[in-house]
């Protein structure tokens, strides 16, 4: 269970140099904050930031933005950044529903979804990050050659995600129901905090890489 109420977390976030704040938090501004023309990768629902920071360390020629809506979780990522100070990583505290208000059409080169909230009740299906509703949003901000990668240990959510592809105009390039036993996909795989936890329990990790049809 994610911690969502830590006293003073919003104030710390508001003062952090690693978080993009207003007035920079608008279309046409974000990519300029890095001061280069490197590709832009985003992780939606980044948690405590292990995946995005390790990715950024390995790929200094790529700019990364981590999006997290819970202040207390983002606070943990900020604390990690204070130790690493990676110049190619920035954070945004926001709800993923608003990504088309922040990023320009075709501005993003890759999107990561890692261990997203499953929203198990049917009436909440539209809130699931791999839903067709969100795929429409990703379609707008992702460039034509861009890809989306999704990992989860929740098989029901993964099956749902696969079913959403065709109606939304996407197709799967790669699919595995057991990532950690797939030597090709495990090459260069960076584990999140949740991935380490779930795989240690023996839970198979599902993953897909998708693009537009």
C-alpha positions in Angstrom: 0.0 0.0 0.0 1.4 3.4 -1.0 1.8 5.9 1.8 -0.2 9.0 0.8 -0.1 11.3 3.8 3.3 12.5 5.0 3.3 15.8 6.8 5.1 18.6 4.9 5.5 16.6 1.7 3.6 19.1 -0.5 5.8 21.9 0.8 9.0 20.0 0.1 7.8 19.2 -3.4 6.9 22.8 -4.0 10.4 23.9 -3.1 12.3 21.1 -5.0 14.5 22.0 -7.9 13.9 18.5 -9.3 10.1 19.0 -9.8 8.7 21.0 -12.7 6.4 23.7 -11.3 4.2 26.5 -12.8 4.8 28.4 -15.0 7.0 25.9 -16.7 4.4 23.2 -16.4 2.7 23.8 -19.7 2.9 22.9 -23.4 6.0 24.0 -25.3 8.1 24.6 -22.2 8.9 21.2 -20.6 11.4 19.9 -23.2 13.3 23.2 -23.2 14.0 22.8 -19.5 16.7 20.2 -20.3 18.6 22.5 -22.5 19.1 20.0 -25.3 17.3 18.1 -28.1 17.7 14.6 -26.6 14.8 12.2 -26.8 12.1 12.4 -24.1 10.9 9.4 -22.2 8.3 9.5 -19.5 7.2 7.1 -16.8 3.6 7.5 -15.7 3.1 6.4 -12.1 6.8 6.2 -11.3 6.5 5.4 -7.6 9.7 6.0 -5.6 11.7 6.5 -8.8 14.1 3.5 -8.9 13.3 2.6 -12.5 13.5 6.1 -14.0 16.7 7.1 -12.1 18.6 3.9 -13.0 17.4 4.3 -16.6 18.7 7.9 -16.6 22.0 6.9 -15.2 22.5 4.3 -17.9 21.3 6.6 -20.7 22.6 10.2 -20.1 21.7 11.0 -23.7 18.0 10.6 -23.0 15.8 13.0 -20.9 13.4 11.4 -18.5 10.3 12.7 -16.7 8.7 10.8 -13.9 5.0 11.5 -13.3 3.5 10.7 -9.9 0.2 12.0 -8.4 0.9 11.1 -4.7 2.9 13.6 -2.9 4.3 11.2 -0.3 5.5 8.9 -3.0 7.1 11.7 -5.0 8.8 12.8 -1.8 10.7 9.5 -1.7 11.9 10.0 -5.3 13.1 13.6 -4.5 15.1 12.2 -1.5 16.8 9.8 -3.9 17.5 12.5 -6.4 19.2 14.6 -3.7 21.8 11.8 -3.4 22.2 11.2 -7.2 21.5 14.6 -8.8 20.9 13.3 -12.3 20.7 16.2 -14.8 18.5 14.3 -17.2 15.6 13.5 -14.8 12.7 15.7 -13.7 9.5 15.0 -11.9 5.9 16.2 -12.2 3.3 15.8 -9.6 0.0 15.4 -11.5 -2.8 13.1 -12.4 -2.1 11.2 -15.6 -5.5 12.2 -17.0 -4.0 15.7 -17.7 -0.9 14.6 -19.7 -2.3 16.1 -23.0 -2.5 19.4 -21.3 1.2 19.3 -20.4 2.9 17.7 -23.4 2.7 18.8 -27.0 1.4 16.4 -29.7 4.2 14.1 -30.7 6.6 15.5 -28.1 7.3 12.2 -26.2 9.5 9.4 -27.7 8.7 6.6 -25.2 6.2 5.9 -22.4 6.6 3.5 -19.5 3.8 2.1 -17.4 5.2 0.0 -14.5 3.0 -1.9 -12.1 0.0 0.5 -12.5 -2.9 0.5 -10.1 -5.3 -2.3 -11.4 -8.5 -0.5 -10.4 -10.2 -4.0 -10.2 -13.8 -2.9 -10.2 -15.4 -2.8 -13.6 -16.8 0.7 -13.1 -13.3 2.0 -12.8 -11.9 0.5 -16.0 -11.5 3.9 -17.6 -9.0 4.8 -14.8 -6.6 2.0 -15.7 -3.5 3.4 -17.3 -3.5 0.8 -20.2 -7.2 1.4 -21.0 -8.3 2.6 -24.4 -9.2 6.0 -22.9 -5.6 6.5 -21.8 -4.2 5.0 -25.0 -6.0 7.8 -26.8 -4.1 10.3 -24.7 -0.8 8.5 -25.3 -1.5 8.5 -29.0 -1.5 12.3 -29.0 1.7 13.0 -27.1 3.8 10.1 -28.5 5.6 10.7 -31.8 4.7 8.4 -34.7 7.6 6.0 -34.2 7.2 6.1 -30.4 6.5 3.0 -28.3 4.9 2.2 -25.0 6.2 -0.4 -22.5 4.0 -1.9 -19.8 5.0 -4.3 -17.0 2.7 -5.8 -14.3 2.4 -8.9 -12.1 -1.4 -8.6 -12.3 -2.5 -11.1 -15.0 -6.1 -9.8 -15.1 -4.9 -6.3 -15.7 -2.5 -7.5 -18.4 -5.3 -9.5 -20.2 -7.4 -6.4 -20.0 -4.6 -4.3 -21.5 -4.1 -6.7 -24.4 -7.9 -6.6 -25.2 -7.8 -2.8 -25.3 -5.1 -2.5 -28.0 -7.1 -3.2 -31.2 -10.1 -1.0 -30.3 -7.7 1.8 -29.6 -5.7 1.4 -32.8 -2.6 -0.1 -31.2 -0.8 -3.3 -31.8 1.6 -5.5 -29.8 5.2 -5.7 -31.0 6.3 -8.0 -28.1 4.3 -9.8 -25.4 5.5 -12.0 -22.6 3.7 -13.5 -19.6 6.9 -14.4 -17.8 9.4 -11.6 -18.4 12.1 -13.0 -16.0 12.3 -16.2 -18.0 12.6 -14.4 -21.3 16.3 -14.0 -22.0 15.8 -11.5 -24.8 13.5 -9.1 -22.9 15.5 -9.5 -19.7 18.6 -8.1 -21.5 18.8 -4.6 -20.1 15.7 -4.9 -18.0 15.6 -2.5 -15.1 13.5 -3.6 -12.2 11.2 -1.3 -10.2 10.7 -1.6 -6.4 7.5 -3.5 -7.0 9.1 -5.8 -9.6 11.8 -6.8 -7.1 9.2 -7.5 -4.5 6.8 -9.4 -6.6 9.4 -11.5 -8.5 11.0 -12.4 -5.2 7.7 -14.0 -4.3 7.7 -16.0 -7.5 5.1 -13.9 -9.2 5.5 -14.0 -13.0 5.9 -10.5 -14.6 4.0 -9.7 -17.7 5.2 -7.2 -20.3 4.3 -5.8 -23.6 5.8 -3.3 -26.0 3.2 -1.7 -28.3 3.0 0.9 -31.1 0.3 2.3 -33.3 -1.2 0.3 -36.1 
